[in-house]
């Protein structure tokens, strides 16, 4: 099996499992037509596509490792946001949810926005409102992102977030709503499997927060650029981002110190609301 025959191998795997294509497509958060194109070799599946299809089929870890190794032969994939928009942001959120469900350790560095798993409904709406989605699509997308957040309560997973202080001060919402968003961060930081750290502006840094990235276990890194989402799976690239994450994490505020900073910024927003 190689990348050229990956689609047909996935089709045979699905058929041998006895599952209908519609059921697998639904479980993989993709359309039946996309699954058909992948199985017939008309569309090259991304690493995420293969991961989600295999999970929907329910294969053993050994089989999954074999297929994923083939999928990762192309070490870097680029998906333009315009293509994500065409397929639907809500479907993209469902696909991300599928990946998160399979992940044991998720590490996310964010220098621009509150991470999606930690966003309040108001913040989610503000983020996607800039995409000029229709009312129905906007509501579906908001619901899909909020549905992802239940994974934070899993006792079998660990989530590590490193956020720059500027993210907490970035005025995405009116002051009172921003205060509510920061309260959400404080409460989420108390969950057993959640570690939230803040890179304070006053702390001397040895690295640069060029863009956000998310490390899924140690197998892939998803990087968000202005025009596209980039997925890197080469172990050398993954380790580079792990090292970058750890450097920022080591110089960040954690625990009560982090919560004290977040609460101080929250109080600034509340005072602004009271005097405005």
C-alpha angles and dihedrals in degrees: 000000000000136000090277092058097034094101095053090045090054090050092053090047091053093047093049089053090057093234123139118238091242092057093049092046090051092049091048092050094239136112121267089240092057092050089049091052091049093048092047093048095246093117125038108229120231121231088257092050092054092045092052094045093051091048091050090051091047102228128176121267090251094055091044092052091052094051094042091052089058092046090053094055086100097063098198131037128186123201116185115227089232088066091049089051091051092053093043132265091236090059089049090053090051090051091051089049089056091053092047090051089060096044124100098183123026121184118187130183116194125180096165114039143012105273114262094242089059101042124118118229090256092053092048090052092050092050096051096036088076089063091068093230121174115260094256095046091046092054092047091050093048091049092049093051093048090048088060092062095074087077089073089073094058113119091207098061138070124211122192119186126185114189129177118238090240088067090061091052098042105114101230091144138023114282098264093050091046088054089053090050091053090049086055090055092051093050093045090051089065094060111111097240098038125093115181120185131181125211101220118219090228093059118096109242134206097192138050127241096225098158144337122274138177124210115206107206102302096305107084145004124216114204122192116213128175093260104028151005114251122202117197122189104166105118090227091057093044092052090050090058093043089056091048091050092049092050092054091042092053092054095044133099114252139183116355093357090056092046091049091055093046092048091049091054090045090054090052089057091048092051090049089053092050095049097037 
